[in-house]
């Protein structure tokens, strides 16, 4: 190796050494600057933990049923001769709704009544003759049997004639007419529905574990999906005598007043049952809680140094949930300032900057955005 090459290698080594030395020095200066400046403050939103009155309740979805409800039909066949109701009208018990053609049946009834009348006259005449010993007791016994048979046939035919007239079996509101004049009606063909809707039933199921928390007479509140603002108050009137073996649920029936007939049979309703006395609990938005396999945590704002607030991680025990809110049983006290958004970028002792211009929802009864 020549002297010239050695000098070139030495020069290259000096240049590379200088570059690497500068980079190391630059990195050390940056780390020193960042250590002096501290980590940047993370922007979060917070809320003050507050105590609210909390009423525990059981929720269920139930089906609405009329006190009395039936799809009216005819027991016998016939041609519809008259229709005596309007769709949607109120009906009284015993009100005539329709007639089937009955001329033949009435004529047969008249004939049977004539036979029965003759049997009655024969019996009366033979009874008088029996006293004069003009006829035997056997003749009178036959007359009695004939009279009874004729009367039974009259009663049978009268029942057939009566069935040609369709009447309302109870008070209620009629539905939409399903028949037309002149139509041939087969037995069992629907004519119109009749529903008695005030009061009205709501049937729902609860898990068997809830049996100890419900009783007949307990208050129930129902709401419809189409109008959550309006509620209907009723009470439990019946609890089934057995638990369903397949689902382990118990059927419960509540009765509600329905003067405006807004609760219609066939609809479903959300039912809530208050259980126990109202209690005061510390609540937070659910977004404030970080749920982990090892426990639930929150971040509380530590204002020991008001100029440099930091986040302090705390374990909590949670309770019941109501809408966007959750009960905090331990770990937080009323008045604590709790982080509600931005927890994912925090660590214990991290500097924070509070900005509460936007807050997560904290509604106990939230509604979908399109409502």
C-alpha positions in Angstrom: 0.0 0.0 0.0 1.4 3.3 -1.0 1.7 6.3 1.2 -0.8 8.2 -0.9 -3.5 5.5 -0.3 -2.8 5.5 3.4 -3.4 9.3 3.6 -6.6 9.0 1.6 -7.9 6.3 4.0 -7.0 8.5 7.0 -8.8 11.4 5.5 -11.9 9.4 4.7 -12.0 8.0 8.3 -11.8 11.6 9.7 -14.6 12.7 7.5 -16.9 9.8 8.4 -16.0 10.1 12.1 -16.9 13.8 12.0 -20.3 13.1 10.4 -21.2 10.4 12.9 -20.0 12.4 15.8 -22.2 15.3 14.7 -25.3 13.1 14.4 -24.7 11.7 17.9 -24.3 15.2 19.3 -27.4 16.4 17.5 -29.5 13.5 19.0 -28.2 14.2 22.5 -29.2 17.8 22.2 -32.7 17.0 20.9 -33.3 14.5 23.8 -32.0 17.1 26.3 -34.3 19.7 24.8 -37.4 17.4 24.9 -36.6 16.4 28.5 -36.4 20.1 29.5 -39.6 21.0 27.6 -41.6 18.0 28.9 -44.2 15.9 27.0 -46.9 17.9 25.2 -50.3 18.2 27.0 -53.1 16.0 25.6 -56.5 17.7 24.9 -59.4 15.9 26.6 -62.9 16.7 27.7 -64.2 16.2 31.2 -67.3 16.2 33.4 -67.9 16.6 37.1 -69.2 13.4 38.7 -72.7 14.1 40.0 -75.1 12.3 42.3 -78.5 11.5 40.7 -81.7 9.8 41.9 -81.7 6.4 40.4 -84.8 4.2 40.2 -84.0 0.6 39.5 -86.4 -1.1 37.1 -87.1 -4.1 35.0 -87.6 -3.7 31.3 -89.5 -6.0 29.0 -91.2 -5.9 25.5 -94.8 -7.0 25.6 -97.7 -7.6 23.2 -101.0 -5.8 23.5 -104.2 -7.8 23.8 -107.8 -6.8 24.1 -109.8 -7.6 27.2 -112.2 -9.3 24.8 -111.4 -9.8 21.2 -112.8 -12.0 18.5 -113.0 -12.4 14.7 -116.7 -12.8 14.4 -118.1 -15.5 12.0 -121.3 -17.5 11.4 -121.8 -21.0 12.8 -123.9 -22.0 9.8 -123.8 -21.4 6.0 -126.1 -19.0 4.2 -126.6 -16.0 1.9 -125.9 -12.6 3.4 -129.2 -10.7 3.2 -128.4 -7.5 5.3 -125.3 -5.9 6.8 -126.2 -3.7 9.7 -122.9 -2.2 10.7 -120.2 0.2 9.5 -116.5 -0.5 9.5 -114.8 1.0 12.5 -118.0 1.7 14.4 -118.7 1.0 18.1 -120.9 -2.0 18.8 -123.0 -2.8 21.9 -123.5 -6.3 23.3 -126.4 -8.0 21.5 -126.4 -5.5 18.5 -127.4 -7.1 15.2 -124.5 -7.0 12.7 -125.8 -9.0 9.8 -128.7 -11.4 8.7 -128.4 -14.5 6.6 -131.3 -15.5 4.4 -133.7 -17.6 6.5 -137.1 -18.0 4.7 -136.8 -21.8 4.4 -135.7 -22.2 8.0 -138.5 -20.0 9.3 -141.1 -22.0 7.2 -139.7 -25.2 8.7 -140.0 -23.6 12.1 -143.6 -22.8 11.5 -144.3 -26.3 10.4 -142.7 -27.8 13.5 -144.6 -25.4 15.8 -147.8 -26.6 14.2 -146.9 -30.2 14.9 -146.0 -29.3 18.5 -149.3 -27.5 18.9 -151.2 -30.6 17.6 -149.2 -32.8 20.0 -150.2 -30.5 22.9 -153.9 -30.7 22.0 -153.7 -34.5 21.7 -152.1 -34.8 25.1 -154.7 -32.5 26.7 -157.6 -34.5 25.1 -156.2 -37.9 26.0 -155.5 -36.8 29.5 -159.2 -35.9 30.0 -160.2 -39.2 28.5 -157.8 -41.0 30.9 -159.8 -39.6 33.8 -162.9 -41.1 32.3 -161.0 -44.3 31.7 -161.7 -44.0 27.9 -158.0 -44.4 27.0 -155.1 -46.3 28.7 -152.1 -44.8 30.5 -149.9 -46.0 27.7 -151.6 -43.7 25.2 -151.1 -40.7 27.5 -147.4 -41.6 28.0 -147.0 -41.7 24.2 -148.7 -38.3 23.9 -146.2 -36.9 26.5 -143.3 -38.3 24.5 -144.6 -36.9 21.2 -145.1 -33.5 22.8 -141.6 -33.4 24.2 -140.1 -34.5 20.9 -142.1 -31.9 19.0 -141.0 -29.2 21.5 -137.3 -30.2 21.1 -137.6 -30.0 17.3 -139.1 -26.5 17.6 -136.2 -25.5 19.9 -133.6 -26.9 17.5 -135.1 -25.2 14.5 -135.5 -21.9 16.5 -131.7 -22.1 17.3 -131.0 -22.5 13.6 -133.1 -19.4 12.8 -131.4 -17.4 15.5 -128.0 -18.3 14.2 -129.0 -16.6 10.9 -128.7 -13.4 12.8 -125.1 -12.4 13.8 -124.9 -10.3 16.9 -122.1 -8.6 18.8 -121.1 -10.8 21.8 -119.8 -7.8 23.8 -119.2 -4.1 23.7 -116.2 -3.0 21.5 -115.0 -1.4 18.4 -115.6 -3.1 15.0 -112.8 -3.5 12.5 -113.1 -3.5 8.7 -116.0 -5.4 7.1 -114.9 -8.6 5.4 -118.3 -9.6 3.7 -120.6 -8.3 1.0 -124.4 -8.4 0.3 -125.4 -11.6 -1.5 -122.2 -13.4 -0.6 -122.4 -17.1 0.3 -121.0 -17.5 3.7 -119.4 -20.7 4.8 -119.3 -21.5 8.5 -116.2 -19.9 10.1 -115.7 -17.3 7.4 -114.6 -14.0 9.1 -117.2 -11.3 9.0 -115.5 -8.6 11.1 -113.2 -8.3 14.1 -114.6 -6.9 17.4 -112.2 -5.7 20.1 -112.9 -4.4 23.5 -110.0 -2.0 24.2 -110.7 -0.1 27.4 -109.1 -1.4 29.6 -106.5 -3.4 27.7 -103.9 -6.0 28.5 -100.1 -6.0 27.9 -98.5 -9.5 28.2 -94.8 -9.8 28.6 -92.2 -12.1 30.0 -89.5 -11.7 32.6 -86.6 -14.1 33.6 -87.4 -16.3 36.6 -84.9 -14.5 38.7 -87.2 -11.5 38.7 -90.0 -13.4 40.4 -89.0 -12.1 43.9 -89.2 -8.5 42.6 -92.7 -8.4 41.1 -96.2 -8.8 42.6 -99.8 -8.3 41.6 -100.8 -4.7 41.9 -97.2 -3.4 41.1 -97.1 -0.3 39.0 -96.1 -0.7 35.3 -95.3 2.0 32.7 -95.7 1.3 29.0 -94.4 3.3 26.0 -94.8 2.8 22.3 -91.9 3.0 19.8 -94.0 5.5 17.6 -94.4 7.9 20.6 -91.8 7.5 23.3 -92.8 10.8 24.9 -96.2 9.5 25.9 -96.4 6.9 28.7 -99.3 4.7 29.9 -99.6 3.7 33.5 -101.1 0.4 34.6 -100.5 -2.3 37.1 -99.7 -6.0 37.2 -103.0 -8.0 37.4 -101.7 -11.6 36.9 -98.5 -13.6 37.1 -98.5 -17.0 35.4 -98.7 -20.1 37.6 -95.7 -21.7 36.0 -92.3 -20.9 34.4 -91.7 -21.8 30.8 -89.3 -24.8 30.8 -87.8 -23.9 27.5 -86.9 -20.3 28.2 -87.1 -20.2 32.0 -89.2 -17.0 31.7 -92.4 -16.2 33.5 -95.4 -14.6 31.8 -96.8 -11.5 33.3 -100.0 -9.6 32.5 -100.5 -5.9 33.2 -103.8 -4.0 32.7 -103.9 -0.4 31.4 -106.6 2.2 30.9 -107.1 3.0 27.3 -109.8 5.6 26.9 -108.2 7.2 23.8 -107.7 3.7 22.3 -104.1 4.5 21.3 -103.1 1.0 22.5 -104.3 -1.4 19.8 -104.4 -5.2 20.0 -101.4 -6.7 18.2 -99.0 -3.8 18.8 -95.9 -4.3 21.0 -95.0 -1.9 23.8 -91.9 -1.3 26.0 -92.8 -2.0 29.6 -90.9 -0.8 32.7 -91.5 -2.0 36.3 -90.1 0.1 39.1 -88.4 -2.1 41.8 -87.3 -1.0 45.2 -87.0 2.6 46.5 -85.1 5.3 44.5 -81.5 5.6 45.5 -78.9 8.4 45.0 -75.9 7.2 43.0 -72.8 8.8 41.4 -73.2 8.5 37.7 -70.9 9.1 34.7 -71.2 8.8 30.9 -70.4 5.3 29.8 -67.7 6.8 27.5 -65.7 7.7 30.6 -65.1 4.1 31.5 -62.4 1.9 30.0 -63.4 -1.7 30.4 -60.5 -4.2 30.8 -60.2 -7.9 31.7 -58.3 -6.9 34.8 -60.8 -4.1 35.9 -62.6 -1.0 34.8 -60.6 2.3 34.9 -61.1 6.0 34.5 -58.9 9.1 34.4 -59.4 11.8 37.0 -58.0 15.3 36.6 -55.3 16.0 39.2 -55.1 19.7 39.9 -52.5 19.6 42.5 -50.6 22.1 40.4 -53.3 24.2 38.8 -50.9 25.4 36.1 -50.1 21.8 35.1 -53.0 19.5 35.5 -52.3 15.8 34.9 -54.4 12.7 34.4 -54.6 10.1 37.3 -55.7 6.6 36.4 -58.2 5.1 38.9 -59.9 1.7 39.2 -63.7 1.8 39.6 -66.6 -0.5 40.3 -69.5 0.0 38.0 -73.2 -0.8 38.5 -76.5 -0.5 36.6 -76.7 1.2 33.2 -79.4 3.7 32.1 -79.2 5.0 28.6 -75.8 6.7 28.2 -75.2 6.7 32.0 -73.6 4.2 34.3 -73.6 4.0 38.1 -70.1 4.2 39.8 -70.2 2.2 43.0 -66.6 2.8 44.1 -63.5 4.8 42.9 -65.2 8.2 42.3 -66.9 10.6 44.6 -69.2 13.5 43.8 -67.4 16.5 42.4 -64.4 14.7 40.9 -63.5 15.9 37.5 -63.4 12.8 35.2 -62.1 12.5 31.6 -64.9 11.6 29.2 -63.1 11.7 25.9 -59.4 11.3 24.8 -58.5 8.5 27.3 -56.8 6.4 24.7 -53.9 8.8 24.3 -53.4 9.2 28.1 -51.1 7.5 30.6 -50.9 7.9 34.4 -49.5 11.3 35.1 -49.7 12.6 31.6 -50.2 16.4 31.2 -53.6 17.4 29.9 -55.5 20.3 28.5 -59.2 20.5 29.1 -61.5 21.5 26.3 -65.2 20.9 27.0 -66.7 22.5 23.8 -67.8 19.1 22.7 -69.2 16.6 25.2 -70.2 12.9 24.7 -73.9 12.1 25.3 -75.0 11.7 28.9 -78.7 11.2 28.4 -80.6 8.6 30.6 -83.1 8.2 27.8 -81.3 8.6 24.5 -83.2 8.6 21.2 -81.9 7.6 17.7 -80.7 10.5 15.6 -83.5 10.2 13.1 -86.1 10.8 15.9 
